[in-house]
Amino acid sequence: MLYLAEVQKPKTGFLGGGGKAELKLLACQRTEQSWTVERTEEVVPAEEANAFNDGALVIVNLVNRLVKGEIEPAGDRVATILQNFSRLLEKSKNQEEEIEQWKQSLTFQSQEMNRREIELEQRLDQMQAREEELALIEQQRQELESASEETTRLQEEFERKSHELEGAWEHLRGEQRRLEEIKAEGQYNVGLDAEQAGVIQELLNRLSEAVAPTSNVREQLHLGLEVINSEQSVLDEQWQQLEQQQAEAAHLQAEVERQGQEVNNCSQHLQDSQVSLEQAKTELKLQQQTLELKREALAMLSLQLQSQQSLQRELALVATNSTDVGISQKVDIESLEQMPLGELSEAVDHLQQDLAKVVDFVNAQEEELTLQRQNLEQLQSKLDSASEYDRISLETELADERDCYRMLDETLVGQRRNLREREEILSQHRRVLQRRQGVIDVNYADSQTIDLEPILTQLEAQTQQRQEELQKLEGELEQINQSINSLEELVAQKTGEQEVKLTELRNLQQEWNSTKESAAQLLSKVNLYQEMLQLRQDSITEIRQKLEAIADGLNHIQEIGDYQLQLLAQMQQTISSLLQSPELAAS
């Protein structure tokens, strides 16, 4: 089974050999795309990992906790896993965006269907009202056709009687011509005989009956005009209502334009806010990346500082415990050469006494350290065989004893170095004294020591420099953390403002869509209402024109009838005067 592991190598001391590498198991592959974190922090020995650096990540195949096959670097595998994970996240994000778009599309389609359904219901209501209007118009048209038929009948009767009148007039004109002929021949008699008078009287009676009566038609015409005027009054009120609705539609359209401008302004503000938010997010991301790089640099610097301090302690320990390694001291050899021999001998004795005191103190500390080590071994032995009940108290006591041992051991490091320095100083003074006394030190002539003082001094300087760099880097990290906190607050604030503006934009868009829908419905209603009113107006105008034409025809018929009656009255008066003449009476 494949595992993701970290190579761990034991720390090696100065002049010491390296230990065997171990693998700290971090994660286990369950499936091709699934990894599980190892919670046990198990460590597996693996000599095959000696070729890798300490802390390196590797991929290893373990069977029963034994390495099978080659150990591979985990860099490419981890990069591939992270890349696949990034792709999955991006794909999941795209799918979420598509689902959100589908939701918005379905919501819009549902709203559009509801709007169309409402609009269809309104159009059905309008069509029903239009059908009622058309039924009323059809009824009025039928009434107009009835009146037109009555007028046509009257015109036909008028024409028939006019023909009869024309025939009577033609006969009368023939009699007049005959009278004229008789008069021209000298046979004209002033009076009329009874036969002629009877014929003329009969013609006059026929002419009187040929005058068409128009009172009934006028009465129907007046009723039709009253109906048309009433309909026109109602239609005028409806035209006024239409004008009000048109004004309302114009006002609503202006409101639509105002809301549209407001939506555009809000959308522009939202875009500007989005740009500012993206800039803040980019700056935050850069600061976070900088923080991560600074943290890595801090970790590396801390590791270097620990390594230098460890090396410094190892060198100090070597310099303290090895006789072949010396620690240079600033002893003025020239002043010792010039010092009186007695004073130099006293100085050597004084240094010898101080060294003896330091040796006694260090030996006492060494014995105490040995006792502490033995106590630790006893506690560890007790802990190995202790019960679960006593284990907790023993572990606490063992941890305290380890802390005391570590502190005493660290203290002895400096004391051992101080002892070596005093021994070196005493040795230099003693060599100068022996040389001045003429004593040859054979051991000194053959001895060759290694001076570690320059190395230790350089390490101390580098350690001090690393500590200063570490403090500076920690200060920069603190500033970057503060900057990141400020940017996070700014991003959170702008995100909240963005959500508020987005909600406001959505509300404005919904209100705008509702207003546009209302305006479209009202405009459609107004246009349909205008078409219906125009149809009624055209029908009423047509009926009025026909009625006015009928009225003009009746007036013309009335004038002709009055003129005929006047002529008939004159003719009857003339015939009456002729019948009463003496010539007609004598005959």
Secondary structure as the mmCIF struct_conf table of DSSP 4:
data_model
#
loop_
_struct_conf.conf_type_id
_struct_conf.id
_struct_conf.beg_label_comp_id
_struct_conf.beg_label_asym_id
_struct_conf.beg_label_seq_id
_struct_conf.end_label_comp_id
_struct_conf.end_label_asym_id
_struct_conf.end_label_seq_id
STRN STRN1 LEU A 2 GLN A 8
TURN_TY1_P TURN_TY1_P1 PHE A 14 LEU A 15
HELX_LH_PP_P HELX_LH_PP_P1 GLY A 16 GLY A 18
STRN STRN2 GLU A 22 THR A 31
TURN_TY1_P TURN_TY1_P2 GLU A 32 GLN A 33
STRN STRN3 SER A 34 VAL A 37
BEND BEND1 ARG A 39 THR A 40
STRN STRN4 VAL A 43 PRO A 45
HELX_RH_3T_P HELX_RH_3T_P1 GLU A 47 ALA A 51
BEND BEND2 PHE A 52 PHE A 52
HELX_LH_PP_P HELX_LH_PP_P2 ASN A 53 ASN A 53
TURN_TY1_P TURN_TY1_P3 ASP A 54 GLY A 55
STRN STRN5 LEU A 57 VAL A 63
TURN_TY1_P TURN_TY1_P4 ASN A 64 ARG A 65
STRN STRN6 LEU A 66 PRO A 73
BEND BEND3 ALA A 74 ALA A 74
HELX_RH_AL_P HELX_RH_AL_P1 GLY A 75 GLU A 185
TURN_TY1_P TURN_TY1_P5 GLY A 186 GLY A 186
BEND BEND4 VAL A 190 GLY A 191
HELX_RH_AL_P HELX_RH_AL_P2 ALA A 194 ALA A 210
BEND BEND5 VAL A 211 VAL A 211
HELX_LH_PP_P HELX_LH_PP_P3 ALA A 212 PRO A 213
HELX_RH_AL_P HELX_RH_AL_P3 SER A 215 ASN A 321
TURN_TY1_P TURN_TY1_P6 THR A 323 ASP A 324
STRN STRN7 VAL A 325 GLY A 326
HELX_RH_AL_P HELX_RH_AL_P4 ILE A 333 GLN A 338
BEND BEND6 MET A 339 MET A 339
HELX_RH_AL_P HELX_RH_AL_P5 LEU A 341 SER A 385
HELX_RH_AL_P HELX_RH_AL_P6 GLU A 388 GLN A 437
TURN_TY1_P TURN_TY1_P7 GLY A 438 GLY A 438
HELX_RH_AL_P HELX_RH_AL_P7 VAL A 442 ASP A 446
STRN STRN8 ILE A 450 ASP A 451
HELX_RH_AL_P HELX_RH_AL_P8 GLU A 453 LEU A 579
TURN_TY1_P TURN_TY1_P8 GLN A 580 GLN A 580
BEND BEND7 SER A 581 SER A 581
HELX_RH_AL_P HELX_RH_AL_P9 PRO A 582 ALA A 586
#
